[in-house]
């Protein structure tokens, strides 16, 4: 029997709530539906495969959000002006909270 990766949001270990990178990433990713396989098939306790996530089909705004999440996760560059001008207020609030969580966790 072949193991198929889950396409629902995985339960992650509770202690990861103290890891600022996981907290920031999940703050953003939790803005997507819990059954969106384009996201959750690539998230596991081992990590987040943003390369695979970004290869899925996304609108321009969604892609900007995901590029920002990837930047907070592993130091990629996200063009700030694209993010400022190209995401909805709801996503901007989520991104702002993720940045705050990461900043607070790194202090």
N, C-alpha and C positions, 0 to 999 in steps of 0.2 A: 504494500500500500504506500502510495506517495503522499508525503505531507504537503498540503497546500497552505501557503501563508494566509493568515486571517486578513479579511478586508474590512474588519471593524476596528475601531480604536482599541488598541491593546491596553490591558491593565498593566501599569508600570509599577515597579517597586515603590512603596511609600517613601523610602528614604531618599529617593531621587527628587522629592519636593525640596530638599535642601541644596540640590545642585543648581547653581544659577543658570547654567547653560540649558539644562533640561527644562527648568521652570520657564525660561524665556521662550524656548522653542515650543513648548506645549501651550503656552499662552496664545501664541499665534495659531498653531495648528488646530487647537480646539475651536477656532472660529469656523472651521470647515465641518461639514456633517460627519457624524461619528461612523457612518457607513460608506464614506467616499473612498473607494478602493485606490483611487489615484494617490491618496495620501497614506492611508493606514496600512496598505500592503507593504510599505517601505519603512515602517516604524516598528522597532522591536526593542526589547531590553538591551540588545547589542548596539543600537544606535539608530540614526536617522540617515537614510540614503537619499540625500537631496538630489544627487545626479539623476536617480531614477524618478523621483517625484517631478523634477523639472522637465523630464522627457515626456511626461503625460500632457494631455491637451488642456491648456489654460487660457483664460482671457488675459488681456494685457494687465489689468489691475490685479488679478489673482497671481499672475507671474511675478509682479512687483512685490507683492506680499510675501511670496515664497522665497524670492531672492533675498529679501530682508531677513526672513527667518533663518535662511542659510548663513547669512553674514553674521547674525548673532550667535549661531551655533558654532561656526568654525572659522570665523575671521575673513570670510569672503568680502569682496567689495560690493556694496549696494549703492547705486547712485542716489544720493539723498534728494536731489531735486526731482528725480523721477518719482520717488516715493511720496514726497510732499504734494506733488501736483497730480499724481496718478492713482491715488487710492481714495476710497470713500471715507467719510468721517468715522464710520463704524470700524473699519480696518485701521484707520489712523489711531483711534483710541486703543485698540488692541496692541498695535505695534508700540505705541508709547508706553503702555503698561509692561510689555515684554522688555523694553529697554530699561525701564525703571527696575524691574526684577533682576535683570542681569547686573546692572550697575550696583544695586544694593548688595547683591550676593558677592561681588568682587571686592567690596570694601573691607 
